[in-house]
Amino acid sequence: MSLDAGFQWNAAQQLVDQLMLQTTQKHLSDVEIQVLQGAWEGKTYEAIAAESYLTVKYVSEVGGRLWQLLSEALQEEVKKTNFRQALQRRWQTHQPQSYQGIKHQPSQWEFCCAEIDKPGALLRIKAPIQFGKTTLMAQVLKYAQQQGYRAIAINLRDAVADDFGSLDSFLQWFIASVTYTLNLTVDIETHWRKSLGNSKIKCRTYLQKYLLTDDIPLVIALDEVDRLFAHQLIAGEFLGMLRTWHEDAKTKLLWTQLRLIVLHTEVYTQIDINQSPFNAGTEIQLTELNSTEILTLLNQYQLHWSQQEIKKLTAIVGGHPYLVTLTLQFLAQNPTSLEKLLNTAATPNSIYRSHLERQWHKLQTHSHLLAPLKAIASADAAISIQPHFHLDHVVKLYDLGLIQLQQHQVSIRYELYRQYFRERLGIQT
């Protein structure tokens, strides 16, 4: 059973967290998340233990308990070797009939499909964390497959630390991922060993020789591209290579068959603007849900709300697609009130915990953003951009979806974030 392109790590983590809450009345712990994600990425307990600074015995015990609890929740035997398939079956059968992740406006989907029909297309889908990039990607790939295209998704979260050891290692991982996803049987090692030139040339000749030989377009979607940004040398070379392939389609017929989809939250600026794919091709930025879309979701979950209840929800989480959907899904399945749920929105037992912690962990890799975020979260309303704020830092916070930008003023994006970060950053109110 192959994994659905829309069922990625984020969806799996949220599903397991919900199952654990129903089974044990507790959310996943940090250690359980580490073990689960390591297993999701195909790592051994030894590798997970080494990366987490834990003993192999402890990691094995945590994993064993997870598989036992999942077996009880899913009512089938779950092991480390089959849990991904078991979770996907539950994910596919427990979504509302007309809902597959975050439902995008028809105009967004149609626009993306029209773009991917263009020879040599480069489509960039940009949005904050959990705004529905992966879901839209899956919808576009499904359309591409219906047109007879070869269409695949490569998630950079599937790459392990060794794959980022060098540009050569990363490009071999990339080529292997594309090859195996297409179910091709090509001896990659022999091609790499016998081909002339550097690793980028080997990568290029591999595509020309084995992947672009048919008249059938090849659509490659790259998810979680932001993961590259921590590896500056690899990011610069790989992203520059994507830009080159896109430009080659303008003059070389063979390369018109390749259509690229790049999913990202931030824009990588540590690269020559003339080599960057982030100012080439076509970009679509996903937006928040509007009132009509929220009403549609309410109908899908068979919830009958007043306008006042909708205002209460959006006052806390705005129109964030994932947070709104998570709220409605939870209330449709659990006997509790919206008011009670929102009163504990920023607490450790909140249904938003995983999302908030993901934002917090993201900030740990950008510690220089904590000072401006603290100043913005401390305010009860929009404030002027302070002279000591670095403009790049403000833009980064905006890209992460944490703040709003209005001319020369900034404000926290959601009341949920204001409450959470005030607590996390020790802001006295």
C-alpha positions as CSV (number, residue, x, y, z in Angstrom):
1,M,0.0,0.0,0.0
2,S,1.6,3.3,-1.1
3,L,1.2,6.3,1.1
4,D,-1.2,9.0,-0.1
5,A,0.6,12.2,-1.1
6,G,-1.6,14.1,1.3
7,F,-0.8,11.9,4.3
8,Q,2.5,13.4,5.5
9,W,4.2,13.5,8.9
10,N,2.2,16.4,10.2
11,A,-1.1,14.7,9.5
12,A,0.2,11.5,11.0
13,Q,1.4,13.2,14.2
14,Q,-2.0,15.0,14.6
15,L,-3.9,11.7,14.1
16,V,-1.8,9.8,16.6
17,D,-2.2,12.6,19.1
18,Q,-5.9,12.5,18.8
19,L,-5.9,8.7,19.1
20,M,-3.8,8.9,22.3
21,L,-6.1,11.5,23.8
22,Q,-9.1,9.3,23.2
23,T,-7.3,6.2,24.6
24,T,-5.2,7.6,27.5
25,Q,-6.8,11.1,28.0
26,K,-3.3,12.5,27.5
27,H,-1.5,14.1,24.5
28,L,1.7,12.7,23.1
29,S,4.8,13.5,25.1
30,D,7.9,15.1,23.6
31,V,9.7,11.8,23.8
32,E,6.8,9.9,22.1
33,I,6.8,12.5,19.3
34,Q,10.6,12.0,18.8
35,V,10.3,8.2,18.7
36,L,7.2,8.4,16.4
37,Q,8.9,10.8,14.0
38,G,12.1,8.7,13.9
39,A,10.1,5.6,13.1
40,W,8.1,7.5,10.5
41,E,11.5,8.4,8.8
42,G,12.5,4.8,8.9
43,K,15.2,5.1,11.6
44,T,16.3,2.4,13.9
45,Y,15.8,2.7,17.6
46,E,19.6,3.0,17.9
47,A,19.6,6.0,15.6
48,I,16.6,7.6,17.4
49,A,18.3,7.1,20.7
50,A,21.6,8.7,19.5
51,E,19.8,11.7,18.1
52,S,17.7,12.2,21.2
53,Y,20.4,11.5,23.8
54,L,18.4,8.6,25.2
55,T,19.1,5.0,25.9
56,V,18.2,2.4,23.2
57,K,16.3,0.5,25.9
58,Y,14.2,3.5,26.8
59,V,13.4,4.4,23.2
60,S,12.4,0.7,22.5
61,E,10.1,0.8,25.5
62,V,8.5,4.0,24.4
63,G,8.1,2.6,20.9
64,G,6.6,-0.6,22.2
65,R,4.0,1.2,24.3
66,L,3.1,3.4,21.3
67,W,2.5,0.4,19.0
68,Q,0.4,-1.3,21.8
69,L,-1.8,1.8,22.3
70,L,-2.2,2.2,18.6
71,S,-3.2,-1.4,18.2
72,E,-5.9,-0.8,20.8
73,A,-7.1,2.4,19.2
74,L,-7.1,1.1,15.6
75,Q,-8.2,-2.4,16.6
76,E,-5.5,-4.1,14.5
77,E,-2.0,-5.3,15.2
78,V,0.3,-2.3,14.8
79,K,4.1,-2.6,14.8
80,K,7.0,-0.3,13.9
81,T,7.1,-1.9,10.4
82,N,3.4,-1.3,9.5
83,F,2.2,1.7,11.6
84,R,2.4,4.1,8.6
85,Q,0.0,2.0,6.6
86,A,-2.3,1.4,9.5
87,L,-2.5,5.2,10.2
88,Q,-3.2,6.0,6.6
89,R,-6.1,3.6,6.5
90,R,-7.6,5.4,9.6
91,W,-6.9,8.8,8.1
92,Q,-8.6,7.9,4.8
93,T,-11.7,6.4,6.3
94,H,-12.3,9.0,9.1
95,Q,-12.4,12.2,7.1
96,P,-15.8,13.8,6.2
97,Q,-16.8,12.6,2.7
98,S,-16.2,15.9,1.0
99,Y,-13.2,17.0,3.1
100,Q,-9.7,16.0,2.2
101,G,-7.4,18.0,4.5
102,I,-8.0,21.8,3.9
103,K,-10.4,22.5,1.1
104,H,-9.0,25.2,-1.1
105,Q,-10.9,27.8,-3.1
106,P,-11.6,26.5,-6.6
107,S,-9.8,29.4,-8.1
108,Q,-6.5,28.4,-6.3
109,W,-6.8,24.8,-7.4
110,E,-7.7,25.7,-11.0
111,F,-4.9,28.3,-11.2
112,C,-2.3,25.7,-10.0
113,C,-3.6,23.1,-12.5
114,A,-3.4,25.6,-15.4
115,E,0.2,26.4,-14.4
116,I,1.3,22.8,-14.2
117,D,0.0,22.2,-17.7
118,K,2.6,24.7,-19.0
119,P,5.8,23.2,-20.4
120,G,8.7,23.6,-18.0
121,A,6.5,25.0,-15.3
122,L,7.9,26.1,-11.9
123,L,5.0,26.5,-9.4
124,R,5.8,27.8,-5.9
125,I,3.2,27.3,-3.2
126,K,4.0,29.5,-0.2
127,A,2.2,29.7,3.1
128,P,2.8,29.5,6.9
129,I,3.0,26.2,8.8
130,Q,-0.1,24.0,8.4
131,F,-1.9,26.3,6.0
132,G,-2.7,23.5,3.5
133,K,0.3,23.5,1.2
134,T,0.6,19.7,1.1
135,T,-3.1,19.2,0.6
136,L,-3.2,21.6,-2.4
137,M,-0.1,19.8,-3.7
138,A,-1.9,16.4,-3.5
139,Q,-4.9,17.9,-5.3
140,V,-2.7,19.2,-8.1
141,L,-0.8,16.0,-8.4
142,K,-4.1,14.1,-8.7
143,Y,-5.1,16.4,-11.5
144,A,-1.7,15.8,-13.3
145,Q,-2.2,12.1,-13.0
146,Q,-5.6,12.4,-14.5
147,Q,-4.0,14.2,-17.5
148,G,-1.7,11.2,-18.0
149,Y,1.3,12.9,-16.5
150,R,3.8,11.1,-14.3
151,A,3.3,13.0,-11.0
152,I,5.1,12.3,-7.7
153,A,5.8,14.0,-4.4
154,I,9.2,14.0,-2.7
155,N,9.2,15.2,1.0
156,L,12.5,16.4,2.3
157,R,11.5,15.2,5.7
158,D,12.2,11.7,4.4
159,A,15.9,12.6,4.1
160,V,18.1,11.7,7.1
161,A,21.1,13.5,8.5
162,D,23.6,11.5,6.4
163,D,21.8,12.6,3.2
164,F,22.6,16.2,4.1
165,G,26.3,15.3,4.7
166,S,27.4,16.7,1.3
167,L,25.9,17.9,-2.0
168,D,26.8,14.6,-3.6
169,S,25.0,12.6,-0.9
170,F,21.9,14.8,-1.1
171,L,21.6,14.7,-4.9
172,Q,22.0,10.9,-4.8
173,W,19.2,10.8,-2.2
174,F,17.0,13.0,-4.4
175,I,17.6,10.9,-7.6
176,A,17.0,7.7,-5.7
177,S,13.7,9.1,-4.2
178,V,12.4,10.1,-7.6
179,T,13.5,6.8,-9.2
180,Y,11.9,4.6,-6.5
181,T,8.7,6.7,-6.4
182,L,8.3,6.2,-10.1
183,N,8.9,2.5,-9.6
184,L,11.8,2.5,-12.0
185,T,14.7,-0.1,-11.9
186,V,17.8,1.9,-12.7
187,D,21.2,1.2,-11.4
188,I,21.8,4.7,-9.8
189,E,25.2,3.7,-8.3
190,T,26.6,2.7,-11.7
191,H,25.4,5.9,-13.3
192,W,26.9,7.9,-10.6
193,R,30.2,6.0,-10.7
194,K,30.7,6.0,-14.5
195,S,29.3,9.5,-15.4
196,L,31.7,12.4,-15.9
197,G,31.5,15.7,-14.2
198,N,30.4,16.9,-10.8
199,S,27.3,15.7,-8.9
200,K,25.1,18.4,-10.4
201,I,26.1,17.3,-13.9
202,K,25.5,13.6,-13.0
203,C,22.1,14.6,-11.7
204,R,21.3,16.4,-14.9
205,T,22.4,13.6,-17.2
206,Y,20.5,11.1,-15.1
207,L,17.3,13.1,-15.7
208,Q,18.0,13.4,-19.4
209,K,18.9,9.7,-19.9
210,Y,16.3,8.0,-17.7
211,L,13.5,10.4,-16.7
212,L,12.8,12.7,-19.6
213,T,13.0,10.2,-22.4
214,D,9.3,9.8,-22.9
215,D,6.8,12.3,-24.3
216,I,5.0,12.2,-21.0
217,P,5.5,15.2,-18.8
218,L,7.1,14.5,-15.4
219,V,5.7,16.5,-12.4
220,I,7.9,16.5,-9.3
221,A,6.6,18.2,-6.2
222,L,9.1,19.0,-3.4
223,D,7.5,19.3,0.0
224,E,9.2,20.8,3.1
225,V,11.8,22.6,1.0
226,D,12.6,24.8,4.1
227,R,14.5,21.9,5.6
228,L,17.2,22.6,3.1
229,F,17.9,26.1,4.4
230,A,19.9,24.9,7.4
231,H,22.4,23.5,4.9
232,Q,23.6,26.5,3.1
233,L,25.9,24.9,0.6
234,I,23.4,22.3,-0.4
235,A,20.5,24.7,-0.5
236,G,22.4,27.2,-2.8
237,E,23.5,24.5,-5.3
238,F,20.2,22.5,-5.3
239,L,17.9,25.5,-5.5
240,G,20.1,27.0,-8.2
241,M,19.9,23.8,-10.1
242,L,16.1,23.8,-10.0
243,R,16.2,27.4,-11.4
244,T,18.5,26.2,-14.2
245,W,16.2,23.3,-15.2
246,H,13.3,25.7,-15.3
247,E,15.2,28.2,-17.5
248,D,16.4,25.4,-19.8
249,A,12.8,24.6,-20.7
250,K,12.8,28.0,-22.6
251,T,15.4,26.8,-25.1
252,K,15.6,23.0,-24.8
253,L,12.6,20.9,-25.8
254,L,13.5,18.0,-23.6
255,W,13.3,20.1,-20.4
256,T,9.8,21.3,-21.2
257,Q,8.6,17.8,-20.0
258,L,9.7,18.6,-16.4
259,R,7.2,20.5,-14.3
260,L,8.3,21.5,-10.7
261,I,6.2,22.3,-7.6
262,V,8.1,23.8,-4.7
263,L,6.4,24.0,-1.3
264,H,7.9,26.4,1.3
265,T,7.2,28.7,4.2
266,E,10.2,31.0,4.0
267,V,12.1,32.5,1.1
268,Y,15.8,31.5,1.1
269,T,17.8,34.7,0.7
270,Q,21.3,33.3,1.0
271,I,21.6,32.8,-2.8
272,D,22.3,35.0,-5.8
273,I,18.9,36.5,-6.9
274,N,19.7,35.4,-10.5
275,Q,20.1,31.8,-9.3
276,S,17.1,31.6,-7.0
277,P,14.0,29.7,-7.9
278,F,12.0,32.0,-5.5
279,N,11.9,34.8,-8.1
280,A,11.2,32.6,-11.1
281,G,8.1,30.7,-12.2
282,T,4.8,31.4,-10.6
283,E,4.0,31.8,-6.9
284,I,0.7,31.3,-5.2
285,Q,0.3,32.3,-1.5
286,L,-2.4,30.5,0.4
287,T,-4.8,32.7,2.4
288,E,-6.9,32.3,5.5
289,L,-10.4,30.9,5.4
290,N,-13.1,33.4,4.9
291,S,-16.6,33.3,6.5
292,T,-18.2,31.5,3.6
293,E,-15.5,28.7,3.8
294,I,-15.9,28.4,7.5
295,L,-19.7,28.0,7.1
296,T,-19.0,25.3,4.5
297,L,-16.8,23.5,7.0
298,L,-19.5,23.8,9.7
299,N,-22.0,22.1,7.4
300,Q,-19.5,19.3,6.6
301,Y,-19.1,18.6,10.3
302,Q,-22.9,19.0,10.9
303,L,-22.4,21.8,13.4
304,H,-25.1,24.5,13.6
305,W,-23.4,27.7,14.9
306,S,-24.6,31.2,15.3
307,Q,-22.6,34.1,13.9
308,Q,-21.6,34.9,17.5
309,E,-20.0,31.5,17.9
310,I,-18.1,31.9,14.6
311,K,-16.8,35.3,15.8
312,K,-15.7,33.8,19.1
313,L,-13.6,31.2,17.2
314,T,-12.1,33.6,14.7
315,A,-11.3,36.0,17.6
316,I,-8.8,33.4,18.9
317,V,-7.5,31.5,15.8
318,G,-8.5,33.9,12.9
319,G,-9.2,32.0,9.7
320,H,-6.1,29.7,10.0
321,P,-7.2,26.7,7.9
322,Y,-5.7,24.0,10.1
323,L,-6.7,25.5,13.5
324,V,-10.3,26.2,12.4
325,T,-10.6,22.7,10.9
326,L,-9.1,21.1,14.0
327,T,-11.5,22.9,16.3
328,L,-14.6,21.9,14.3
329,Q,-13.4,18.3,14.0
330,F,-12.8,18.1,17.7
331,L,-16.2,19.6,18.7
332,A,-18.0,17.3,16.2
333,Q,-16.5,14.3,17.9
334,N,-16.4,15.3,21.6
335,P,-19.1,16.5,24.0
336,T,-17.6,19.8,25.1
337,S,-18.4,23.5,24.4
338,L,-16.6,26.0,22.2
339,E,-16.3,28.3,25.2
340,K,-14.6,25.7,27.3
341,L,-12.2,24.7,24.5
342,L,-11.2,28.4,23.8
343,N,-10.7,29.1,27.5
344,T,-7.9,26.6,27.6
345,A,-6.6,27.3,24.1
346,A,-3.0,28.2,25.0
347,T,-2.6,25.7,27.9
348,P,-0.5,22.5,27.7
349,N,-3.7,20.3,27.5
350,S,-5.1,22.3,24.5
351,I,-6.0,20.6,21.2
352,Y,-3.7,23.3,19.7
353,R,-0.7,22.1,21.7
354,S,1.1,20.3,18.8
355,H,0.7,23.2,16.5
356,L,1.9,25.7,19.1
357,E,4.9,23.6,20.0
358,R,5.8,23.2,16.3
359,Q,5.8,27.0,16.0
360,W,8.0,27.2,19.2
361,H,10.5,24.6,17.9
362,K,10.7,26.5,14.6
363,L,11.6,29.6,16.6
364,Q,14.4,27.8,18.3
365,T,16.2,27.6,15.0
366,H,15.7,31.3,14.6
367,S,16.6,32.6,18.1
368,H,17.3,36.1,16.7
369,L,13.5,36.4,16.1
370,L,12.6,36.0,19.8
371,A,13.3,39.6,20.8
372,P,11.1,41.3,18.1
373,L,8.4,38.7,18.7
374,K,8.5,39.4,22.4
375,A,8.0,43.1,21.8
376,I,5.1,42.4,19.4
377,A,3.4,39.9,21.6
378,S,3.7,42.2,24.6
379,A,1.5,44.8,23.0
380,D,-2.3,44.5,23.0
381,A,-2.6,46.2,19.6
382,A,-0.5,47.0,16.5
383,I,2.7,48.8,17.1
384,S,5.0,50.8,14.8
385,I,8.0,48.9,13.5
386,Q,10.7,49.8,16.0
387,P,14.0,51.3,14.8
388,H,15.9,48.4,16.4
389,F,13.9,45.8,14.6
390,H,15.8,44.3,11.7
391,L,13.5,44.4,8.7
392,D,14.6,40.9,7.6
393,H,13.5,39.6,11.0
394,V,10.1,41.2,10.7
395,V,9.6,39.7,7.3
396,K,10.7,36.3,8.6
397,L,8.1,36.4,11.4
398,Y,5.5,37.3,8.8
399,D,6.6,34.4,6.6
400,L,6.2,32.0,9.5
401,G,2.7,33.3,10.0
402,L,3.3,34.7,13.5
403,I,2.6,38.4,12.8
404,Q,0.6,40.7,10.6
405,L,2.1,43.5,8.6
406,Q,0.2,46.7,7.8
407,Q,2.2,49.5,6.3
408,H,4.6,50.5,9.0
409,Q,2.8,48.6,11.8
410,V,3.0,45.0,13.1
411,S,0.8,43.0,15.4
412,I,0.6,39.4,16.5
413,R,-1.4,37.4,14.0
414,Y,-3.8,35.5,16.3
415,E,-4.9,36.0,19.9
416,L,-4.0,32.3,20.4
417,Y,-0.3,33.2,19.6
418,R,-0.4,36.2,21.9
419,Q,-1.5,34.1,24.8
420,Y,0.9,31.3,24.1
421,F,4.0,33.4,23.4
422,R,3.4,35.6,26.4
423,E,3.6,32.5,28.6
424,R,6.5,31.0,26.7
425,L,8.5,34.2,26.7
426,G,7.7,35.2,30.3
427,I,5.9,38.3,29.4
428,Q,4.1,39.9,32.4
429,T,0.6,41.2,31.8
